[in-house]
Amino acid sequence: MAKADEDIESAIEELLAGDNADPAKKPEPELSLDELAEGEPEDLTAEIEALRAERDQYRDRFMRALADAENARKRSERDRKEAENYGGSKLSRDMLPVFDNLKRALEAITEEQRAANASLIEGIELTMRELISVFSKHGIEAITPEIGEKFDPKLHQAMFEAPVPGTKAGDIIQVMANGFMLHDRLLRAAQVGVSSTPKS
């Protein structure tokens, strides 16, 4: 019996020692998911809405920056093409009188002069061909109206009007200088004379 009493007393002491233990050492009870979800619903909703608003703001900024970058790229490409195609338009325009003078020189040559100065005239013709080749290489094309064609104010410049029998008003009766296009732009209008024959 004494042994049993001692065992009971030691068990009681252990239990009492457990009750008096440091509460800081006791493990915290675990919370369930439901208890966590019930925590602060208003605060969580407000925080989520704030994060969504911030996300939308950053997305909007990103899309705007992307659009600006694409527009800048397209504008830069367009400016590059413009500079490439039309950057030399002033020089091209200044070269047109050279073409006119060479053309007039070749048209003024007589058969006697051609026979007497064959080498000189051949050199002028080669220079003219080379100039036309350079024009073509840089997108400069001649506008060569024919006598009898209809006057086109987009391509031709009327230098004078005169009534000419056998023509209709607005017909080209003389070509004084060729016009030129630089790619799709008018570099110089062809200079022409136009019939002013009244309608019968």
VOBA-1610 file (N, C-alpha, C; in pm, whole numbers, padded with zeros to 5 digits, always signed):
BEGIN
Met+00084-00120+00000Met+00000+00000+00000Met+00087+00124+00000Ala+00197+00122+00070Ala+00283+00239+00078Ala+00337+00275-00058Lys+00369+00170-00139Lys+00421+00194-00273Lys+00317+00261-00359Ala+00194+00218-00352Ala+00085+00275-00430Ala+00060+00419-00391Asp+00067+00447-00257Asp+00046+00585-00211Asp+00155+00677-00265Glu+00276+00627-00265Glu+00386+00710-00317Glu+00366+00742-00465Asp+00319+00642-00541Asp+00296+00663-00685Asp+00185+00766-00709Ile+00081+00762-00625Ile-00030+00857-00640Ile+00018+00998-00608Glu+00094+01011-00500Glu+00144+01143-00461Glu+00236+01201-00568Ser+00320+01117-00627Ser+00411+01169-00731Ser+00332+01211-00855Ala+00227+01141-00885Ala+00144+01177-01001Ala+00075+01309-00977Ile+00026+01330-00850Ile-00041+01456-00815Ile+00058+01571-00825Glu+00181+01551-00779Glu+00284+01656-00785Glu+00315+01694-00930Glu+00324+01593-01015Glu+00351+01621-01158Glu+00239+01703-01221Leu+00116+01669-01184Leu+00002+01745-01239Leu+00004+01889-01189Leu+00031+01904-01058Leu+00037+02040-01003Leu+00150+02119-01066Ala+00264+02053-01089Ala+00378+02120-01152Ala+00341+02163-01294Gly+00262+02082-01362Gly+00219+02119-01499Gly+00128+02239-01501Asp+00041+02250-01402Asp-00051+02366-01397Asp+00023+02494-01365Asn+00132+02486-01285Asn+00207+02605-01246Asn+00318+02640-01346Ala+00327+02566-01456Ala+00435+02592-01555Ala+00418+02730-01616Asp+00526+02783-01678Asp+00530+02918-01740Asp+00431+02922-01857Pro+00332+03013-01851Pro+00232+03016-01960Pro+00293+03054-02094Ala+00410+03122-02092Ala+00473+03160-02219Ala+00522+03039-02295Lys+00549+02929-02221Lys+00598+02808-02285Lys+00487+02721-02339Lys+00361+02756-02305Lys+00249+02677-02355Lys+00229+02706-02504Pro+00209+02608-02588Pro+00186+02633-02732Pro+00055+02705-02755Glu+00059+02802-02854Glu-00063+02876-02889Glu-00158+02784-02963Pro-00285+02799-02937Pro-00380+02715-03012Pro-00381+02757-03159Glu-00387+02660-03251Glu-00388+02689-03394Glu-00527+02735-03437Leu-00529+02834-03531Leu-00656+02885-03584Leu-00691+02809-03710Ser-00818+02787-03726Ser-00865+02719-03848Ser-00872+02819-03963Leu-00884+02771-04087Leu-00896+02858-04205Leu-01020+02945-04197Asp-01127+02889-04146Asp-01251+02967-04135Asp-01231+03084-04039Glu-01160+03056-03923Glu-01136+03164-03828Glu-01047+03272-03888Leu-00948+03231-03969Leu-00861+03329-04035Leu-00940+03413-04135Ala-01026+03351-04215Ala-01104+03422-04316Ala-01199+03522-04252Glu-01245+03489-04126Glu-01337+03580-04059Glu-01266+03699-03996Gly-01129+03706-04009Gly-01048+03806-03939Gly-01095+03949-03951Glu-01057+04019-04062Glu-01093+04160-04081Glu-01142+04177-04224Pro-01262+04138-04259Pro-01308+04139-04399Pro-01307+04278-04461Glu-01343+04380-04387Glu-01347+04515-04444Glu-01206+04562-04482Asp-01110+04538-04392Asp-00973+04580-04419Asp-00914+04506-04539Leu-00939+04374-04548Leu-00888+04295-04660Leu-00948+04342-04792Thr-01076+04369-04795Thr-01143+04416-04917Thr-01085+04549-04963Ala-01064+04640-04870Ala-01009+04771-04904Ala-00868+04757-04959Glu-00789+04668-04898Glu-00652+04649-04943Glu-00649+04587-05083Ile-00737+04492-05108Ile-00744+04428-05241Ile-00784+04530-05346Glu-00883+04615-05314Glu-00926+04718-05409Glu-00814+04817-05439Ala-00737+04853-05335Ala-00625+04945-05355Ala-00519+04882-05445Leu-00491+04753-05424Leu-00394+04683-05508Leu-00443+04673-05652Arg-00572+04648-05671Arg-00628+04642-05807Arg-00618+04777-05877Ala-00648+04883-05804Ala-00639+05018-05862Ala-00494+05048-05902Glu-00401+05010-05816Glu-00260+05034-05847Glu-00217+04953-05969Arg-00264+04827-05974Arg-00232+04743-06090Arg-00287+04803-06219Asp-00412+04851-06216Asp-00472+04912-06335Asp-00397+05038-06377Gln-00353+05114-06277Gln-00277+05237-06307Gln-00145+05203-06377Tyr-00074+05101-06326Tyr+00052+05062-06389Tyr+00029+05004-06528Arg-00080+04928-06541Arg-00111+04871-06674Arg-00140+04983-06773Asp-00216+05084-06731Asp-00247+05197-06818Asp-00119+05271-06859Arg-00031+05294-06761Arg+00096+05361-06793Arg+00179+05280-06890Phe+00181+05149-06868Phe+00259+05062-06957Phe+00204+05066-07100Met+00071+05058-07115Met+00010+05060-07247Met+00034+05193-07317Arg+00028+05303-07241Arg+00055+05434-07300Arg+00201+05445-07345Ala+00293+05396-07261Ala+00435+05400-07297Ala+00462+05314-07419Leu+00395+05199-07428Leu+00410+05111-07543Leu+00359+05178-07670Ala+00242+05244-07660Ala+00185+05314-07776Ala+00275+05431-07818Asp+00327+05504-07721Asp+00418+05616-07753Asp+00544+05566-07824Ala+00598+05454-07775Ala+00719+05399-07837Ala+00691+05354-07980Glu+00574+05292-08003Glu+00538+05247-08138Glu+00517+05366-08231Asn+00450+05471-08181Asn+00431+05592-08263Asn+00563+05658-08296Ala+00654+05663-08199Ala+00786+05722-08224Ala+00863+05641-08327Arg+00850+05508-08321Arg+00918+05423-08419Arg+00865+05448-08559Lys+00731+05454-08572Lys+00669+05478-08704Lys+00706+05617-08757Arg+00703+05717-08667Arg+00738+05853-08709Arg+00884+05859-08754Ser+00971+05792-08682Ser+01113+05790-08718Ser+01134+05721-08853Glu+01061+05612-08876Glu+01072+05541-09004Glu+01022+05627-09118Arg+00909+05698-09094Arg+00854+05786-09197Arg+00950+05902-09227Asp+01008+05960-09123Asp+01104+06069-09143Asp+01228+06022-09217Arg+01270+05899-09185Arg+01389+05844-09254Arg+01362+05827-09403Lys+01243+05774-09435Lys+01207+05754-09576Lys+01193+05888-09648Glu+01132+05985-09580Glu+01117+06119-09639Glu+01254+06179-09669Ala+01345+06168-09573Ala+01479+06224-09593Ala+01552+06152-09705Glu+01533+06020-09711Glu+01600+05941-09815Glu+01547+05976-09954Asn+01414+05991-09966Asn+01353+06014-10097Asn+01357+06159-10141Tyr+01339+06252-10045Tyr+01322+06392-10084Tyr+01427+06487-10026Gly+01525+06431-09956Gly+01627+06516-09895Gly+01710+06593-09997Gly+01727+06535-10117Gly+01807+06601-10219Gly+01726+06678-10321Ser+01603+06716-10286Ser+01515+06781-10384Ser+01570+06917-10429Lys+01634+06991-10337Lys+01688+07122-10375Lys+01803+07105-10474Leu+01892+07012-10448Leu+02002+06985-10542Leu+01947+06936-10676Ser+01847+06848-10670Ser+01788+06796-10793Ser+01728+06909-10877Arg+01658+06999-10809Arg+01597+07113-10881Arg+01705+07201-10943Asp+01817+07218-10873Asp+01925+07301-10925Asp+01997+07235-11043Met+01985+07101-11057Met+02049+07031-11169Met+01965+07036-11297Leu+01838+07072-11287Leu+01751+07069-11405Leu+01797+07166-11514Pro+01844+07288-11483Pro+01895+07375-11590Pro+02012+07313-11667Val+02093+07228-11600Val+02202+07159-11670Val+02144+07068-11777Phe+02039+06994-11740Phe+01971+06908-11837Phe+01915+06992-11952Asp+01848+07103-11918Asp+01789+07189-12022Asp+01895+07239-12119Asn+02009+07283-12068Asn+02114+07338-12154Asn+02175+07231-12244Leu+02198+07113-12188Leu+02250+07005-12271Leu+02150+06967-12381Lys+02022+06964-12344Lys+01918+06928-12442Lys+01911+07033-12554Arg+01916+07159-12515Arg+01914+07266-12616Arg+02037+07258-12707Ala+02153+07229-12648Ala+02277+07218-12727Ala+02266+07107-12830Leu+02212+06992-12788Leu+02199+06879-12881Leu+02096+06908-12990Glu+01987+06976-12953Glu+01885+07009-13052Glu+01934+07113-13153Ala+02031+07196-13114Ala+02080+07303-13203Ala+02187+07255-13300Ile+02237+07134-13284Ile+02345+07084-13370Ile+02291+07054-13509Thr+02359+07105-13610Thr+02322+07077-13749Thr+02399+06953-13798Glu+02358+06903-13911Glu+02426+06786-13968Glu+02570+06818-14004Glu+02594+06940-14053Glu+02730+06979-14087Glu+02820+06982-13962Gln+02765+07037-13853Gln+02841+07042-13727Gln+02866+06901-13673Arg+02767+06815-13690Arg+02782+06678-13641Arg+02894+06606-13717Ala+02901+06630-13847Ala+03005+06565-13928Ala+03142+06622-13894Ala+03148+06754-13871Ala+03278+06818-13846Ala+03330+06795-13704Asn+03239+06780-13607Asn+03280+06769-13466Asn+03218+06644-13401Ala+03237+06532-13465Ala+03172+06409-13419Ala+03212+06373-13275Ser+03341+06385-13245Ser+03388+06347-13111Ser+03332+06438-13003Leu+03329+06567-13030Leu+03275+06664-12933Leu+03127+06638-12907Ile+03054+06617-13015Ile+02909+06595-13002Ile+02881+06462-12931Glu+02963+06362-12959Glu+02948+06232-12890Glu+02971+06250-12740Gly+03069+06334-12704Gly+03093+06361-12562Gly+02974+06429-12496Ile+02910+06522-12567Ile+02791+06589-12511Ile+02677+06488-12494Glu+02661+06401-12591Glu+02554+06299-12583Glu+02580+06202-12468Leu+02705+06163-12450Leu+02739+06074-12338Leu+02713+06142-12204Thr+02745+06272-12195Thr+02719+06348-12071Thr+02570+06353-12044Met+02490+06374-12150Met+02344+06378-12135Met+02290+06243-12087Arg+02340+06135-12146Arg+02295+06001-12105Arg+02332+05972-11960Glu+02452+06013-11921Glu+02497+05991-11783Glu+02410+06071-11685Leu+02376+06194-11723Leu+02291+06277-11636Leu+02153+06213-11621Ile+02096+06163-11730Ile+01964+06096-11725Ile+01974+05970-11639Ser+02086+05897-11647Ser+02105+05776-11566Ser+02111+05811-11418Val+02181+05919-11385Val+02189+05963-11245Val+02051+06006-11195Phe+01977+06079-11278Phe+01840+06118-11242Phe+01756+05995-11210Ser+01761+05897-11299Ser+01680+05776-11280Ser+01721+05702-11152Lys+01851+05698-11126Lys+01902+05629-11005Lys+01846+05691-10879His+01823+05822-10880His+01774+05891-10761His+01623+05921-10767Gly+01552+05852-10856Gly+01406+05863-10859Gly+01353+05985-10931Ile+01435+06048-11017Ile+01391+06165-11092Ile+01351+06119-11232Glu+01225+06138-11266Glu+01173+06096-11397Glu+01123+06217-11472Ala+01151+06219-11603Ala+01111+06332-11687Ala+00963+06323-11724Ile+00898+06440-11731Ile+00762+06452-11784Ile+00778+06511-11924Thr+00746+06431-12025Thr+00767+06474-12163Thr+00632+06478-12237Pro+00561+06589-12227Pro+00432+06597-12296Pro+00452+06604-12448Glu+00354+06554-12521Glu+00357+06558-12667Glu+00262+06666-12717Ile+00295+06720-12832Ile+00208+06820-12893Ile+00075+06752-12928Gly-00034+06817-12891Gly-00166+06761-12914Gly-00226+06698-12789Glu-00143+06673-12687Glu-00196+06621-12559Glu-00280+06727-12491Lys-00367+06680-12402Lys-00449+06772-12324Lys-00366+06832-12211Phe-00383+06960-12187Phe-00313+07028-12079Phe-00358+06974-11944Asp-00263+06940-11861Asp-00292+06889-11726Asp-00228+06985-11626Pro-00308+07063-11552Pro-00250+07162-11459Pro-00169+07099-11346Lys-00186+06969-11322Lys-00107+06903-11218Lys+00036+06875-11264Leu+00056+06865-11395Leu+00187+06831-11449Leu+00246+06938-11540His+00161+07026-11592His+00208+07123-11691His+00189+07266-11641Gln+00275+07354-11691Gln+00264+07498-11663Gln+00248+07569-11797Ala+00136+07640-11812Ala+00109+07711-11938Ala+00190+07840-11940Met+00281+07849-12037Met+00364+07969-12050Met+00297+08074-12139Phe+00212+08028-12232Phe+00137+08121-12317Phe+00018+08047-12376Glu-00075+08122-12428Glu-00191+08068-12501Glu-00197+08134-12638Ala-00237+08056-12737Ala-00249+08111-12872Ala-00353+08030-12949Pro-00433+08097-13031Pro-00529+08023-13114Pro-00457+07959-13232Val-00466+07829-13243Val-00400+07756-13351Val-00506+07676-13426Pro-00517+07698-13556Pro-00616+07622-13634Pro-00591+07472-13625Gly-00699+07396-13623Gly-00689+07250-13618Gly-00667+07196-13478Thr-00673+07280-13375Thr-00658+07235-13236Thr-00782+07273-13157Lys-00792+07215-13041Lys-00902+07248-12950Lys-00844+07323-12831Ala-00927+07401-12767Ala-00882+07476-12650Ala-00830+07379-12544Gly-00712+07411-12493Gly-00652+07325-12390Gly-00554+07225-12445Asp-00540+07217-12577Asp-00439+07127-12635Asp-00300+07189-12622Ile-00200+07105-12603Ile-00061+07153-12599Ile-00014+07176-12742Ile+00036+07296-12770Ile+00081+07329-12905Ile+00233+07346-12912Gln+00299+07356-12797Gln+00446+07367-12796Gln+00498+07323-12659Val+00611+07251-12662Val+00678+07209-12538Val+00807+07287-12527Met+00818+07370-12427Met+00935+07456-12410Met+01039+07393-12316Ala+00995+07318-12217Ala+01089+07250-12125Ala+01018+07131-12062Asn+01094+07023-12049Asn+01038+06904-11983Asn+01014+06931-11835Gly+00916+06859-11782Gly+00895+06862-11637Gly+00963+06742-11573Phe+00966+06739-11441Phe+01031+06628-11371Phe+00954+06595-11243Met+00948+06464-11214Met+00892+06412-11089Met+01006+06357-11005Leu+01002+06383-10875Leu+01094+06321-10780Leu+01012+06221-10700His+01027+06093-10735His+00942+05986-10684His+00796+06022-10714Asp+00715+06050-10613Asp+00574+06081-10640Asp+00544+06230-10624Arg+00647+06313-10617Arg+00627+06458-10602Arg+00671+06531-10728Leu+00600+06639-10759Leu+00635+06720-10875Leu+00756+06806-10841Leu+00864+06785-10916Leu+00985+06864-10896Leu+00978+06993-10977Arg+00934+06979-11103Arg+00913+07096-11187Arg+00808+07060-11291Ala+00711+07150-11312Ala+00608+07127-11413Ala+00668+07148-11552Ala+00616+07072-11648Ala+00659+07092-11787Ala+00606+07226-11837Gln+00691+07301-11904Gln+00653+07433-11954Gln+00603+07418-12098Val+00478+07456-12119Val+00414+07432-12249Val+00336+07556-12294Gly+00311+07559-12424Gly+00216+07654-12481Gly+00084+07583-12504Val-00026+07652-12484Val-00159+07590-12489Val-00246+07662-12592Ser-00325+07583-12663Ser-00417+07639-12762Ser-00532+07709-12691Ser-00569+07823-12747Ser-00686+07895-12694Ser-00795+07907-12801Thr-00793+07816-12898Thr-00892+07818-13006Thr-01031+07814-12948Pro-01116+07910-12982Pro-01251+07908-12926Pro-01333+07793-12985Lys-01432+07749-12904Lys-01520+07642-12953Lys-01603+07694-13067Ser-01619+07611-13172Ser-01698+07653-13289Ser-01846+07637-13258
//
